Amino acid sequence: MKASEISRYRDDEGRFVIGTTIIKQFSREDVCPAKLKALYVDDIAERTPTSSMQKGNFFETLCIGSCADGSKVIDLPRQKSKDKETGEYKKYVDQIRIEYQVEVFKQVMEAYNFEIQNAQMKLLEPIDEFLALGTTIDILTEDQGSTLIIDLKLTKDVNSTWGDFCWGTPELMDHSQPILISWLWEQLYGEKPRFIYAVFDYKDSSDYKLIEKIVTVTDYMELEEKIRRILVSIRGYYKNGWDKIPSYANCHNCPLNTVCDKQITIKPIEII
């Protein structure tokens, strides 16, 4: 069995792959090294996708053939009642709206003459025998002779201005993903690609947005500094051990909470 089949965060050679999720999680100030090791290095957490994740995977499968890990979600949970004409269990309204957006996606790709050259393409840049930088491209295409990378996103509302995925105000979001993809592509292929988010929602009046992220030299510099710090941290953890830094936020839903001798289960007092 390949290492990549055992852990989502290993390549086929067994190297720990630093991607967008790792960059975000290891850059947090309140990080617990022991929890990070369990979640990402050892990958011992249960792989049960949330309802939102399943919907996103379903959308990706219908649009480009599979999810990032190669798996496919070809249907979503149905209602318990059956359709009298087809005899099939009825779909929930979210599934109907998502399937509608799949057709809209196809129309958008055709309107812009975006032909899919590759989908779910892996980018991997080894650092040493233990570590690598890596990510996955949803769609590789071209626009007027330039390499264009499209990242598919499914959200509840493309105009939301709240939370981590506030597509209504994308300038406020974390864009580690396009920056890492652009940086890796340039390292591997010697050219800087364009990057577009293709964001579709499934609210009652379905909508979509195409958002181009312009990756700058400053973005590259900030990414390289994050990677440098993460490499220092990871190598230090391997050498000196993965410390336990408990807090209610860290311990909540931690895969080690049944065996950790430092876990905190009581919420702290909020100060106003």
PyMOL commands that set and color helices and strands:
alter all, ss='L'
color gray80, all
select helices_A, chain A and resi 3-6+20-26+33-41+51-64+93-111+170-172+176-189+217-240+248-251
alter helices_A, ss='H'
color red, helices_A
select strands_A, chain A and resi 16-18+118-126+131-143+146-155+194-201+208-212
alter strands_A, ss='S'
color yellow, strands_A
deselect
rebuild
show_as cartoon
